[in-house]
Amino acid sequence: MARLHHWFWRPLSPLGLGIAALVVLIDQAHKAWMLYVYDIAARGIVTITSFFDLVLVWNRGISYGLFPQESALGRLGLILFAAGASLALAAWLARVDSRLTAVSIGLIIGGAIGNAIDRIFYGAVADFFSFHALGLQWYVFNIADMAIVAGVVGLLYDSLFGGHKKAGNPPNM
């Protein structure tokens, strides 16, 4: 047990897993509110500004609606992929020493789980936020998607500017 504790539960693990849980909670609460309280399906497109609308779009594919899956087997594949990716990210989280990396991984795990929950209960991911300008339409997305993107940006920032050891000459012996 002590070996498992050392391997999986390191000082930054609670931070990353707490962020993941918070993202899932916020994402699922927002989706439930939009679907059952605000009833976005009955409202159609709700214009908020000249460049931002609320709308319900059911995404049956992966990011940006790519590779839509209409069959139960296809949906199961996407759910299993999200679960596998979340487990792999949790294993990575157990090895990180950077708070930014831990938060970023937590954001990605939470977003993946939030969207997987939608696939389990609805067969597709509920997306609501639509940005558009100058005749261009951005993809419709949700809070889980925003968390995933923020997590990826955090990982990129940390890998480029996080003060990791730089390649160069080996230390003198």
C-alpha positions in Angstrom: 0.0 0.0 0.0 2.8 2.4 0.8 4.3 1.8 -2.6 1.0 2.6 -4.3 0.7 5.7 -2.1 4.1 6.8 -3.2 3.5 6.1 -6.9 0.0 7.5 -7.3 -0.5 10.0 -4.5 2.2 12.7 -4.5 2.0 16.2 -3.0 0.3 17.8 -6.1 -2.1 14.9 -6.8 -4.9 16.3 -4.5 -4.6 19.7 -6.3 -5.0 18.2 -9.8 -7.8 15.8 -8.8 -9.6 18.5 -6.9 -9.5 20.7 -10.0 -10.8 17.8 -12.0 -13.7 17.2 -9.6 -14.5 21.0 -9.5 -14.6 21.1 -13.4 -16.9 18.1 -13.5 -19.2 19.6 -10.9 -19.4 23.0 -12.6 -19.7 21.5 -16.1 -22.5 19.1 -15.1 -24.4 21.7 -13.0 -24.3 24.2 -15.9 -25.5 21.6 -18.4 -28.3 20.5 -16.1 -29.3 24.2 -15.7 -29.2 24.9 -19.4 -31.2 21.8 -20.3 -33.8 21.6 -17.5 -34.1 25.0 -16.0 -33.3 27.5 -18.7 -34.7 25.0 -21.3 -32.3 26.1 -24.1 -33.8 23.4 -26.4 -37.2 25.3 -26.4 -35.6 28.7 -26.8 -33.6 28.0 -30.0 -30.8 30.5 -30.6 -30.5 33.1 -27.8 -28.6 36.2 -29.0 -26.5 37.6 -26.1 -24.3 40.0 -28.2 -23.6 40.6 -31.8 -20.9 37.9 -31.7 -22.1 35.5 -29.0 -25.2 33.3 -28.8 -26.5 30.5 -26.6 -27.8 27.5 -28.5 -28.1 23.8 -27.9 -26.0 21.6 -30.2 -25.6 17.8 -29.5 -22.1 16.9 -30.5 -21.9 13.2 -31.3 -18.2 13.3 -32.4 -15.0 14.3 -30.8 -13.6 17.9 -30.7 -15.3 20.2 -33.2 -17.8 17.4 -34.1 -15.1 15.4 -36.0 -15.7 11.6 -36.4 -19.4 11.6 -35.3 -20.6 8.4 -33.7 -24.2 7.5 -34.2 -23.9 3.9 -33.0 -23.9 2.6 -29.4 -20.5 1.0 -30.1 -19.0 4.2 -31.4 -20.3 6.1 -28.4 -18.8 3.4 -26.1 -15.5 3.8 -27.9 -15.5 7.5 -27.2 -16.4 6.9 -23.6 -13.6 4.3 -23.2 -11.1 6.6 -24.9 -12.0 9.5 -22.4 -11.7 7.1 -19.5 -8.3 5.7 -20.7 -7.0 9.2 -21.3 -8.2 10.3 -17.9 -6.4 7.4 -16.2 -3.2 8.1 -18.2 -3.4 11.8 -17.2 -3.9 10.8 -13.6 -0.8 8.7 -13.7 1.1 11.7 -15.2 -0.4 13.9 -12.5 1.2 11.6 -9.8 4.6 12.4 -11.2 4.5 16.2 -11.6 6.3 18.8 -9.6 4.8 21.9 -11.1 1.5 23.4 -9.7 0.7 24.7 -13.2 1.1 21.3 -14.7 -1.1 19.7 -11.9 -3.8 22.3 -12.4 -3.6 21.9 -16.2 -3.9 18.1 -16.0 -6.8 18.5 -13.6 -8.6 20.8 -16.1 -8.1 18.2 -18.9 -9.2 15.3 -16.8 -12.3 17.2 -15.5 -13.3 18.2 -19.0 -12.9 14.7 -20.4 -15.0 13.2 -17.6 -17.6 15.9 -17.9 -18.1 15.2 -21.6 -18.0 11.4 -21.1 -20.8 11.8 -18.6 -22.9 13.5 -21.3 -22.2 10.6 -23.7 -23.2 8.1 -21.0 -26.5 9.8 -20.2 -27.5 11.5 -23.5 -25.5 9.7 -26.2 -23.9 13.0 -27.2 -22.2 16.0 -25.6 -24.3 19.1 -24.9 -22.7 22.3 -26.3 -24.1 25.8 -25.7 -21.6 28.6 -26.5 -21.5 30.0 -30.0 -19.1 32.7 -31.0 -19.2 34.3 -34.4 -17.9 37.4 -36.1 -17.3 38.8 -39.6 -19.3 35.9 -41.1 -17.1 33.3 -39.4 -18.7 30.8 -37.0 -16.6 29.4 -34.2 -17.4 25.9 -33.0 -20.1 25.5 -30.4 -18.6 24.4 -27.1 -19.2 24.0 -23.3 -17.5 24.4 -20.0 -15.8 21.0 -20.2 -14.3 22.0 -23.6 -13.1 25.3 -22.2 -11.4 23.4 -19.3 -9.7 21.1 -21.8 -8.4 24.0 -23.9 -7.2 25.9 -20.8 -5.4 22.8 -19.6 -3.6 22.3 -22.9 -2.6 26.0 -23.0 -1.3 25.6 -19.4 0.7 22.5 -20.3 2.2 24.3 -23.4 3.0 27.4 -21.3 4.6 25.3 -18.6 6.6 23.2 -21.1 7.9 26.4 -22.8 8.4 28.8 -19.9 8.1 26.7 -16.7 11.8 26.6 -15.8 12.4 23.0 -16.7 15.9 21.8 -17.2 17.1 23.0 -20.6 19.1 20.9 -23.0 22.8 21.8 -22.9 26.1 20.6 -21.6 26.1 17.9 -19.0 27.1 19.0 -15.5 30.8 18.7 -14.6 31.8 15.6 -12.7 
